[in-house]
Amino acid sequence: MAGYRRQLYRDDAVVLRVQKLGESDRIITLLTRRHGRLRAVARGVRRTSSRFGARLEPFGHVDLQLAGDPKGNQGSSLHTVSQVEGIDLYGKRFLGDYPRYTAASAIAETAERLTPVEREPSLRLFQLTLGALKALARGEHATTLVLDAYLLRGMALAGWAPALTACAVCGAPGRHRAFSVPAGGAVCPDCRPPGAAHPAPATIDLMSALTSGDWQIADATETGVRRECSGLVAAHLQWHLERALRSLPLVDRGAPAAGVVPPPGGGAAGPVPPPRGVGAGVDGVSREMTE
């Protein structure tokens, strides 16, 4: 547009992903507090002389000045980073910790999937994502519990929360033993479809505790219960996303119980769809987050 001058505005954001652009630039995918998810070009950040390249790494909480139309009505959809200050660069704390790094990768990928429309404000998801990364950095709770709590609450924001205290089909109240991902959660005996899972009662209790933030119950659960919970949460999320998360199968969920063979794609008991095109090892996550 002739005569169009890009306006400057500020916002704070969580860095979700970075991609190489040209010889020295990067495209940064951001989840901002006031403007939702957007992408911005950071010029020259791959040069050793860059003043703020290290601040624009995945999982960091940053304060930015951006050039572009925040509503996307004019000019390119790509904004330009003109200034950046690090508020808390959580990624530095995860680099040597495989479980936390892969869990943070799954959180960032989920946040991007739950914001399909750019520049659509999503304050609650921003706060949830930032809180999950803070919890991982502090290490106050098991990594898998933090991740599953994030996934459950993220699905609740998207309108996909699994039914846990009533039948997902008929609404009959009670703690039902069967769980069906296609049906939407726990189901009563009359509504139970073929192939429904039968998790332990403690697994449903753990899912409820993670959804409500009852960490006293969540922290007291056993490894087998956590693994079964993770399988159901992953299956429910990927069913609604209609594709597998690339980073989720790489999350370290601990050794399985004796005699238990983890199904493909989830690393936990439960019907998790197999991933597509996922490489093995942490390098697969690194490439997804930084290229």
Secondary structure, DSSP 8 states (H G I E B T S, - for coil): -TT----EEEEEEEEEEEEEETTTEEEEEEEETTTEEEEEEETTTTSTT-SSGGGSSTTEEEEEEEES-TTSSSS-S-EEEEEEEEEEETHHHHTT-HHHHHHHHHHHHHHHHT--STT---HHHHHHHHHHHHHHHHT-S-HHHHHHHHHHHHHHHHT---B-SB-TTT--BS--SEEETTTTEEE-TTT--TT-B---HHHHHHHHHHHHT-HHHHHT--HHHHHHHHHHHHHHHHHHHTS--SSGGGS------TT----TTTSSSS-----SS--SSHHHHHHHHH-
